Every structure is written in structure tokens, then in C-alpha cells.
Amino acid sequence: MPNLRYAIRDILRECAQRAEHLQIAKGLRFAWAEGIRTLYKFKPLDNGGIDHVRDMIENSRLYLSTQAQLNDPEDCAPIFQLAGDPHNDPAFMAELKKDEDQMIRELHITPEAEAELRKHHGTHVDEMAATITRNVRDELRRTLHIFCLTSELDNRLMWTHYAAGHTGVALHFDVIPGTLTGLARGLDYVAKLPPVLVPLRFNANDGDDAARIMSLIKTSDYSYESEYRILGNPDVDWGYPMDGQFVSFPSRLLTGITLGLRISAANRDLILQWCRERTPPIPVWEAYEDPATFEKLYRQIG
């Protein structure tokens, strides 16, 4: 039965590869790899928030925030630090020189152009970390776009802080690998934000942690958010073209909306109408207070 034996071997090999890929995805904290099937976007309805909600319902688009629009100015604002002492460690200074030489070679410029580059853009080693910090922060402010979600619907602080004291809504998104929401990755929460080491290979996991420090890590003060992020960049092909700060998603990924306990009657009626008119209609729930126990519960109303 050689054919059967080879078939079994191939199946086992494929299973092993899938398990390995899953472990990589878990390490990168993709929501689907962590067993999360639904993520929630809390939205206030004032200051233009209701327009974003309507756009998600009717046009299946997400609005991605820039770094400047985040509520924490330290978020996505990394600090760079030299991994060694260039004055007292000749080996480390040689590492920096090696990196600089490699960068010059990759530019494919003439010696004259190199001299001109050093003259106008050269940085003293003592100023290198600060210069890199400023340059990277400027680049992140320009190119990084973020859509923030959470894995928890029944979270009092999220309803308070991000749905304007229960006057807003929470939109439900299905998390499916290979789709836009499948890109959502979990944040790590730490007591103090770590620096990014220069050169990048001095960071853990051969530099992979540097990218995480720049965009997927916050202080433990924010751990209640249980946040997952979709990161976009209009300057690169990341699989989803952007229209300004908007990116389209398959309509099937928006699977429901929960209305806050204090939503106004007018906003309640508007959202119910938009959800009914969508094809297919979007299920709607509302938060309410049980009259007997005064416990906050949820019920489907549409």
C-alpha cells in the first residue's frame, strides 16, 4: 500500500506545517489564532461619530486613525536607544560602522554623493538615538493608520470611555483569517514602555520585537481595553488599498451592533433604520437594566 503510506505522510506533514503556522500566528498575537471569533468597536455618536457608524453600516468602510488622533500621545511614539556604548566599546562602534556602510552600499551612490550626504545629513554618534527617534516618529505620524478593537463587549470602562457613557454603540466584527479583520493583532501591556535598540538586530527575536514596540505595546494602565489593532499604511501594498483614511471590508464581517444603555431615541431609531435597510440586515442588540435586579443585560431588538 505505498500510495496510501505516502498520502498519510503528506497529510501528517501538512498538519505539522499548519500547526507550525498557527504557533507563529499565536506568537504574533493574531486574534483568530488566540481563538477570538468576534471583536468589538466602541463608538461615540457625537462629534461626527455617528457618520463613521453610518459609513461602516452602509458603505462597509473602516476609518483608520493616525498616530496624532490616538488618545495617548505616547502610543506609537517609540524612543530609540543605542544598544551599546560607542565610546568605550570598540566592537559596538564597529557594528554601527558596518550598518552605515551597508546602508551606503544599498543606496548605490558615487563617492562624491556619499561625501555630500555625510556633509548635510551626517549625525554624530551621541545624537544618533535622538535623531532616529525624531525621524521614526515623524514617519509613523505620516504613514501609520490604526483601527482599534477590543475582545470584550461587556466592559464598563470601554462603554464609559469609548462609547461616551453608554450613549454610543459597539459594532461587532467577525474575525476570519485572510480578511481585513483577520489582520487584527493583540497589544501587550507593560509597566514601562521599553526603548527600541539600535541596531535593530539587538532587539529580541532578531529585531521583530522592534516593530511591536513601535505600534503594538502600551502601558499596563490600558490593560482593561483588551485591545486588538489593524495596522495600515497607505504607502505600501499591505493587501487593502486605502482611500485617504478609509479602507473597505467585506460586508459580511459586520455581524451586529449593540446600542448603549443611554443612547438617545433619535440615534436609536436612525441606527435601527440603517441596519434594517442593509442587505442582509444587521442584527441589533441593546443594553438595558433589569428592573428587578438592576443588572445590566443585553437583548436583541432587531
C-alpha positions as CSV (number, residue, x, y, z in Angstrom):
1,M,0.0,0.0,0.0
2,P,2.7,2.5,-0.9
3,N,0.3,5.2,-2.2
4,L,-1.7,5.1,1.0
5,R,1.6,5.4,3.0
6,Y,2.7,8.4,1.0
7,A,-0.8,10.0,1.4
8,I,-0.7,9.6,5.1
9,R,2.8,11.0,5.2
10,D,1.7,14.1,3.2
11,I,-1.3,14.6,5.5
12,L,0.8,14.4,8.6
13,R,3.3,16.8,7.1
14,E,0.6,19.3,6.1
15,C,-0.9,19.0,9.7
16,A,2.6,19.7,11.1
17,Q,3.0,22.7,8.9
18,R,-0.4,24.1,9.8
19,A,0.5,23.7,13.5
20,E,3.7,25.5,13.0
21,H,2.0,28.3,11.2
22,L,-0.6,28.5,14.0
23,Q,2.2,28.8,16.5
24,I,3.7,31.7,14.6
25,A,0.3,33.4,14.3
26,K,-0.1,32.9,18.1
27,G,3.3,34.4,18.7
28,L,2.3,37.4,16.6
29,R,-1.0,37.6,18.6
30,F,-3.4,37.4,15.7
31,A,-6.9,37.4,17.3
32,W,-8.1,34.4,15.3
33,A,-5.1,32.4,16.4
34,E,-6.0,33.1,20.0
35,G,-9.5,31.7,19.5
36,I,-11.2,35.0,19.2
37,R,-14.2,35.0,16.8
38,T,-15.6,38.5,17.4
39,L,-14.0,41.8,18.0
40,Y,-15.9,45.0,19.0
41,K,-15.5,48.6,18.0
42,F,-16.9,51.1,20.6
43,K,-18.0,54.4,19.0
44,P,-19.5,57.6,20.4
45,L,-22.2,59.2,18.3
46,D,-21.2,62.8,18.9
47,N,-18.5,64.9,17.1
48,G,-19.0,63.0,13.8
49,G,-19.0,59.6,15.4
50,I,-22.5,58.8,14.0
51,D,-21.2,59.5,10.5
52,H,-18.5,56.9,10.9
53,V,-21.0,54.4,12.2
54,R,-23.3,55.0,9.3
55,D,-20.4,54.6,6.9
56,M,-19.5,51.3,8.4
57,I,-23.1,50.1,8.1
58,E,-23.9,51.4,4.6
59,N,-20.6,51.5,2.8
60,S,-18.6,48.8,4.7
61,R,-15.6,51.0,5.3
62,L,-13.4,51.4,8.4
63,Y,-11.9,54.8,9.4
64,L,-8.3,54.3,10.4
65,S,-6.9,56.8,12.9
66,T,-3.5,58.4,12.6
67,Q,-1.0,58.4,15.5
68,A,-1.9,62.1,16.2
69,Q,-5.6,61.0,16.7
70,L,-4.8,58.4,19.4
71,N,-5.8,59.4,22.9
72,D,-2.4,58.6,24.4
73,P,0.5,60.8,23.0
74,E,3.0,58.1,24.0
75,D,1.2,55.5,21.9
76,C,3.1,54.6,18.7
77,A,5.8,57.1,19.7
78,P,8.9,54.9,20.4
79,I,12.1,56.0,21.9
80,F,15.3,54.7,20.4
81,Q,18.4,53.9,22.4
82,L,21.9,52.7,21.3
83,A,22.4,49.0,22.3
84,G,26.0,49.7,23.5
85,D,28.5,52.4,24.4
86,P,30.2,53.6,21.2
87,H,32.9,55.5,23.3
88,N,34.0,52.5,25.4
89,D,33.1,49.5,23.3
90,P,35.1,49.4,20.0
91,A,33.2,46.3,18.9
92,F,29.9,48.1,19.1
93,M,31.3,51.1,17.3
94,A,32.4,48.7,14.6
95,E,28.8,47.4,14.4
96,L,27.5,50.9,13.8
97,K,30.0,51.5,11.1
98,K,29.1,48.2,9.5
99,D,25.5,49.2,9.4
100,E,26.3,52.6,7.9
101,D,28.5,51.0,5.2
102,Q,25.7,48.6,4.3
103,M,23.2,51.5,4.0
104,I,25.6,53.4,1.8
105,R,26.1,50.4,-0.5
106,E,22.3,49.9,-0.8
107,L,21.9,53.5,-2.0
108,H,24.2,52.7,-5.0
109,I,25.7,56.3,-4.9
110,T,29.0,57.6,-6.0
111,P,31.8,58.5,-3.5
112,E,31.0,62.2,-4.3
113,A,27.4,61.8,-3.5
114,E,28.3,59.9,-0.3
115,A,30.5,62.8,0.8
116,E,27.7,65.2,0.1
117,L,25.3,63.0,2.1
118,R,27.6,62.9,5.1
119,K,28.1,66.6,4.9
120,H,24.5,67.6,5.0
121,H,22.8,64.6,6.8
122,G,25.6,63.1,8.9
123,T,24.8,62.6,12.6
124,H,27.3,62.5,15.5
125,V,27.1,59.2,17.3
126,D,26.0,61.0,20.5
127,E,23.0,62.4,18.7
128,M,22.1,59.2,16.8
129,A,19.4,57.8,19.1
130,A,17.6,61.2,19.4
131,T,17.8,61.7,15.6
132,I,16.4,58.2,14.9
133,T,13.6,58.8,17.4
134,R,12.6,62.0,15.8
135,N,12.7,60.6,12.2
136,V,10.8,57.4,13.1
137,R,8.2,59.3,15.0
138,D,7.7,61.7,12.0
139,E,7.4,58.7,9.7
140,L,4.8,56.9,12.0
141,R,2.8,60.1,12.2
142,R,2.7,60.3,8.4
143,T,2.2,56.7,7.4
144,L,0.8,54.6,10.3
145,H,-3.0,54.2,10.3
146,I,-4.8,52.2,13.1
147,F,-8.2,50.7,13.7
148,C,-8.6,49.8,17.3
149,L,-10.9,47.0,18.6
150,T,-11.5,45.0,21.8
151,S,-12.3,41.4,22.6
152,E,-14.7,42.4,25.3
153,L,-18.3,43.7,24.8
154,D,-19.4,43.7,28.5
155,N,-16.7,46.1,29.7
156,R,-17.9,49.0,31.8
157,L,-14.8,51.1,31.2
158,M,-15.0,50.7,27.4
159,W,-18.6,51.7,27.4
160,T,-17.7,54.7,29.6
161,H,-14.6,55.9,27.8
162,Y,-15.2,54.9,24.2
163,A,-19.0,55.0,23.8
164,A,-19.5,58.3,25.6
165,G,-21.0,56.9,28.8
166,H,-23.3,54.3,27.1
167,T,-24.7,56.9,24.7
168,G,-22.8,55.3,21.8
169,V,-22.7,51.8,20.3
170,A,-20.5,48.8,19.9
171,L,-20.1,47.3,16.4
172,H,-19.5,43.5,16.2
173,F,-16.9,42.3,13.6
174,D,-16.3,38.7,12.7
175,V,-12.7,37.7,12.8
176,I,-11.7,35.5,9.8
177,P,-8.2,34.6,8.7
178,G,-7.4,36.0,5.2
179,T,-9.7,39.0,5.6
180,L,-9.2,42.6,6.9
181,T,-10.3,41.7,10.4
182,G,-8.0,38.7,10.3
183,L,-5.1,41.1,10.5
184,A,-6.1,42.3,14.0
185,R,-3.3,41.7,16.5
186,G,-3.4,41.9,20.2
187,L,-1.5,44.5,22.2
188,D,0.9,43.7,25.0
189,Y,0.8,45.7,28.2
190,V,3.9,46.5,30.2
191,A,4.7,48.5,33.4
192,K,7.1,50.8,31.4
193,L,7.4,51.2,27.7
194,P,10.8,49.8,26.6
195,P,13.2,51.5,24.2
196,V,13.9,50.2,20.7
197,L,17.6,49.2,20.5
198,V,19.9,50.4,17.7
199,P,20.9,48.5,15.6
200,L,17.6,46.7,15.4
201,R,19.1,43.2,15.5
202,F,19.9,43.8,19.1
203,N,16.2,43.7,19.9
204,A,14.7,40.3,20.9
205,N,13.7,37.9,18.2
206,D,16.3,39.3,15.8
207,G,14.6,42.7,15.7
208,D,11.0,41.5,15.3
209,D,10.1,43.0,18.7
210,A,11.2,46.4,17.5
211,A,8.1,46.7,15.2
212,R,5.9,45.5,18.1
213,I,7.3,48.2,20.4
214,M,6.5,50.8,17.8
215,S,2.8,50.0,17.4
216,L,1.6,47.1,19.5
217,I,2.5,47.8,23.1
218,K,1.0,50.1,25.8
219,T,1.5,50.6,29.5
220,S,-0.5,48.5,31.9
221,D,-2.8,51.4,32.7
222,Y,-4.6,50.5,29.5
223,S,-4.8,46.7,30.0
224,Y,-8.6,47.0,30.7
225,E,-9.0,47.7,26.9
226,S,-8.0,44.2,25.8
227,E,-7.1,45.9,22.6
228,Y,-6.5,44.4,19.1
229,R,-5.3,46.5,16.2
230,I,-5.5,46.5,12.4
231,L,-2.4,48.4,11.2
232,G,-2.5,50.0,7.7
233,N,0.0,52.1,5.7
234,P,-1.1,54.0,2.5
235,D,2.5,53.9,1.2
236,V,2.9,50.2,0.9
237,D,0.9,47.3,-0.6
238,W,-0.5,45.6,2.6
239,G,-3.4,44.0,0.7
240,Y,-6.1,46.6,1.3
241,P,-5.9,49.9,-0.7
242,M,-6.8,53.0,1.3
243,D,-8.9,55.9,0.3
244,G,-7.5,58.6,2.5
245,Q,-8.1,57.2,6.0
246,F,-10.7,54.7,4.9
247,V,-10.4,51.1,3.9
248,S,-13.2,48.8,2.6
249,F,-14.1,45.4,4.2
250,P,-16.4,42.6,3.1
251,S,-19.9,43.5,4.4
252,R,-20.3,40.0,5.9
253,L,-17.7,40.9,8.5
254,L,-20.0,43.4,10.3
255,T,-22.3,40.9,12.2
256,G,-24.1,43.1,14.7
257,I,-24.4,46.3,16.7
258,T,-25.2,46.8,20.4
259,L,-26.8,50.1,21.5
260,G,-25.7,51.7,24.7
261,L,-27.9,52.0,27.7
262,R,-28.3,55.8,27.4
263,I,-28.5,56.1,23.6
264,S,-30.9,58.9,22.5
265,A,-34.2,57.9,21.0
266,A,-33.3,59.7,17.7
267,N,-30.0,57.9,17.3
268,R,-31.6,54.6,18.3
269,D,-34.2,55.0,15.5
270,L,-31.6,56.0,13.0
271,I,-29.3,53.0,13.6
272,L,-32.2,50.6,13.6
273,Q,-33.3,52.0,10.3
274,W,-29.8,51.8,8.7
275,C,-29.4,48.2,10.0
276,R,-32.8,47.1,8.6
277,E,-32.1,48.6,5.2
278,R,-28.8,46.9,4.8
279,T,-28.6,43.7,2.7
280,P,-28.6,41.4,4.6
281,P,-29.9,43.3,7.6
282,I,-27.6,43.6,10.6
283,P,-28.8,42.2,13.9
284,V,-29.2,44.8,16.7
285,W,-29.0,44.4,20.4
286,E,-29.4,46.9,23.2
287,A,-28.1,47.2,26.8
288,Y,-30.8,47.5,29.4
289,E,-31.2,47.4,33.1
290,D,-33.2,44.6,34.6
291,P,-36.0,46.2,36.7
292,A,-35.8,43.5,39.4
293,T,-32.1,43.1,39.9
294,F,-30.8,46.4,38.3
295,E,-28.2,44.3,36.5
296,K,-27.1,45.5,33.0
297,L,-28.1,42.9,30.4
298,Y,-28.4,42.7,26.6
299,R,-31.3,41.8,24.4
300,Q,-31.9,41.6,20.7
301,I,-34.3,44.2,19.2
302,G,-33.7,43.9,15.5
